[in-house]
Amino acid sequence: MSLSEYENFSVKEKETFTSVCNQLLGRTFLIRTVRQPDGSVKNNPEYSFLTRNTDIVRSYLSILGWELHQDEYNGFFYVLNNLDANRLTLSVRETAILLTLRLIYDENSEKAGLFQDVICDVQELLEKLITDFGIFRPKPNMDEFKRNMKRVEEHVIIQRISGKYSDSDCRFAILPTILTVVSAERLNALVANLRRNEDTAENADDIDDLLGQISMDDDLEGETE
């Protein structure tokens, strides 16, 4: 990294640089558009900053052992740890949720909006989890399900639109980042494993396959309402 480039940043740009790096290291993804509380969507200024300053951010992250990648078409940056460290360990239910989100995304990809996201609700997701995988009971523990969903949301894979994840009518967007988290090549094999034996997904190698080599920082922030 050229220190002179960073020193030439304004105070505001230095703050944005710090925020961008922390978001990538803490949440894996940084997306082009973000949804507002009123349901509207706006461009993410931090994505624009990263687009303009990709080289300096990439150089800085490389010192820490991280690779910066961009999916320009789908509108997001993401990081990989080239030291094969800092992987997020998922429970079998969280793994099943990710797989099901990818299935729903694929089934509705033709209906994806301008921002490449797919709108879903909790009832649709639960129906698939119960009937396709048998991981959740017909009357699941919704508090536990909410915790699972919020953990997925923390890594910019879904974004809540209305309601709470503990409510069946809660609506959320499945973001195109799901395409990187659960690759098409690994999806079918892991689905078969989950259907054969729900304990299979607890195996660390299977979790690594599921994440498609995406490294996630396991120092997660606390949940918020």
C-alpha positions in Angstrom: 0.0 0.0 0.0 1.3 3.5 -0.8 1.1 5.4 2.4 1.2 8.7 0.5 -2.2 7.8 -1.1 -3.8 7.3 2.3 -2.2 10.5 3.6 -3.7 12.4 0.7 -7.2 11.4 1.8 -9.4 14.0 3.5 -10.5 13.3 7.1 -13.8 12.1 5.9 -12.2 9.7 3.3 -9.9 8.3 6.0 -13.0 7.6 8.2 -14.7 5.9 5.2 -11.5 3.9 4.5 -11.5 2.6 8.1 -15.3 1.8 7.9 -15.0 0.0 4.6 -12.1 -2.2 5.8 -13.9 -3.1 9.0 -17.1 -4.0 7.3 -15.3 -6.3 4.9 -13.3 -8.0 7.7 -16.3 -8.2 10.0 -19.2 -9.0 7.5 -17.4 -10.4 4.5 -19.4 -8.5 1.9 -20.0 -4.9 1.0 -23.0 -4.3 -1.3 -23.8 -1.6 -3.9 -27.3 -0.8 -2.7 -28.9 -0.8 0.7 -32.5 -0.8 1.8 -33.9 1.9 3.9 -36.4 1.6 6.8 -39.1 2.9 4.5 -38.5 0.2 2.0 -36.7 2.4 -0.6 -33.3 1.4 -1.9 -30.3 3.7 -2.3 -26.8 3.5 -3.5 -24.2 2.7 -0.8 -21.6 5.5 -0.7 -19.1 3.1 0.9 -19.4 0.8 -2.2 -18.7 3.8 -4.4 -15.7 4.8 -2.3 -14.4 1.2 -2.6 -14.9 1.2 -6.3 -12.8 4.4 -6.6 -10.1 3.2 -4.2 -10.0 -0.5 -4.9 -6.2 -0.7 -5.3 -5.3 0.9 -2.0 -7.9 -1.1 0.0 -6.7 -4.3 -1.7 -3.1 -3.5 -0.8 -3.9 -2.8 2.8 -6.0 -6.0 3.2 -3.3 -8.1 1.6 -0.9 -7.1 4.4 -3.4 -8.7 6.8 -3.7 -11.8 4.7 -7.0 -11.0 2.9 -7.8 -11.0 -0.8 -10.4 -8.4 -2.1 -12.7 -9.5 -4.9 -15.5 -7.8 -6.7 -18.6 -9.1 -8.4 -19.4 -6.1 -10.5 -22.4 -7.5 -12.2 -24.2 -8.4 -9.0 -22.9 -5.4 -7.2 -20.8 -6.5 -4.2 -17.2 -6.8 -3.0 -16.1 -9.6 -0.7 -12.9 -10.9 1.0 -11.2 -14.2 1.2 -8.6 -15.2 3.8 -5.6 -16.6 1.9 -4.2 -18.0 5.2 -7.3 -20.2 5.5 -8.2 -18.7 8.8 -11.1 -16.9 10.5 -13.8 -19.2 9.3 -17.3 -18.9 10.7 -18.6 -22.1 12.2 -22.3 -22.7 11.4 -24.9 -24.9 13.0 -26.7 -27.5 11.0 -29.8 -25.3 11.0 -27.9 -22.2 9.8 -26.4 -24.4 7.1 -29.8 -25.6 6.0 -31.1 -22.0 6.0 -28.2 -21.0 3.6 -28.9 -23.9 1.3 -32.6 -23.1 1.2 -32.0 -19.4 0.6 -29.9 -20.4 -2.4 -32.6 -22.7 -3.7 -35.3 -20.0 -3.4 -33.0 -17.5 -5.1 -32.4 -19.9 -8.0 -36.1 -20.7 -8.3 -37.0 -17.0 -8.5 -33.9 -15.5 -10.2 -36.0 -14.5 -13.3 -38.1 -12.4 -10.9 -35.0 -10.7 -9.4 -35.4 -7.0 -9.1 -33.2 -4.3 -10.5 -30.8 -4.8 -7.5 -30.5 -8.6 -8.2 -32.3 -9.5 -5.0 -35.2 -11.9 -4.5 -38.0 -11.0 -2.0 -39.1 -13.8 0.3 -41.0 -14.2 3.5 -40.4 -16.4 6.6 -43.3 -18.7 5.9 -42.0 -19.6 2.5 -38.5 -20.3 3.9 -39.9 -22.4 6.8 -42.1 -24.4 4.5 -39.0 -25.4 2.5 -36.9 -26.1 5.5 -39.5 -28.4 7.0 -40.5 -30.3 3.9 -37.2 -30.4 2.0 -34.8 -31.0 4.8 -36.7 -32.0 7.9 -34.3 -29.9 9.9 -37.0 -27.8 11.5 -40.1 -29.2 13.2 -43.6 -28.2 11.9 -43.8 -25.9 14.9 -40.2 -24.6 15.2 -38.7 -22.6 18.0 -39.1 -19.2 16.5 -36.7 -17.5 18.9 -34.0 -19.9 17.8 -35.0 -19.4 14.2 -34.8 -15.6 14.6 -31.2 -15.9 16.0 -30.3 -18.1 13.1 -31.6 -15.5 10.6 -30.0 -12.6 12.3 -26.6 -14.4 12.1 -27.1 -14.9 8.4 -28.1 -11.2 8.1 -25.0 -10.1 9.9 -23.0 -11.3 7.0 -25.0 -9.5 4.3 -26.7 -12.5 2.8 -30.3 -11.3 3.6 -31.8 -8.0 4.5 -35.0 -7.6 6.4 -37.7 -5.4 4.8 -40.6 -5.7 7.3 -41.6 -7.5 10.4 -39.4 -9.7 12.7 -37.8 -12.9 11.7 -39.9 -14.6 14.4 -43.1 -13.7 12.5 -44.3 -15.8 9.6 -45.2 -12.8 7.5 -41.8 -11.1 7.9 -40.4 -10.1 4.5 -36.8 -10.0 3.6 -34.5 -9.7 0.5 -32.2 -12.6 -0.4 -29.1 -10.7 -1.7 -27.0 -11.8 -4.6 -24.2 -12.5 -2.2 -25.8 -15.9 -1.6 -24.4 -16.9 -5.0 -20.9 -16.6 -3.6 -21.6 -18.2 -0.2 -23.3 -21.3 -1.7 -21.8 -22.0 -5.1 -23.9 -23.9 -7.7 -21.3 -26.6 -8.0 -21.5 -27.5 -4.3 -25.2 -27.0 -3.8 -26.5 -30.4 -5.1 -23.9 -32.5 -3.2 -24.5 -30.8 0.1 -28.3 -30.9 -0.3 -27.9 -34.7 -0.7 -25.8 -34.9 2.4 -28.3 -33.0 4.5 -31.2 -35.1 3.3 -29.2 -38.3 4.1 -28.1 -37.3 7.5 -28.7 -34.0 9.2 -25.6 -34.4 11.3 -23.4 -34.4 8.2 -23.4 -30.6 8.0 -21.7 -30.4 11.4 -18.5 -31.7 9.8 -16.0 -28.9 9.4 -15.1 -30.0 5.9 -18.7 -29.8 4.8 -19.1 -26.4 6.3 -16.0 -25.3 4.3 -17.5 -26.6 1.1 -20.8 -24.9 1.8 -19.1 -21.5 2.3 -17.3 -21.9 -1.0 -14.0 -20.9 0.5 -15.5 -17.6 1.8 -13.8 -16.7 5.0 -15.9 -15.0 7.7 -14.7 -13.3 10.8 -16.1 -15.2 13.8 -16.0 -12.2 16.1 -19.7 -11.4 15.6 -21.4 -8.4 17.0 -24.3 -8.7 19.4 -27.8 -9.1 18.1 -30.1 -6.1 17.8 -33.9 -6.0 17.7 
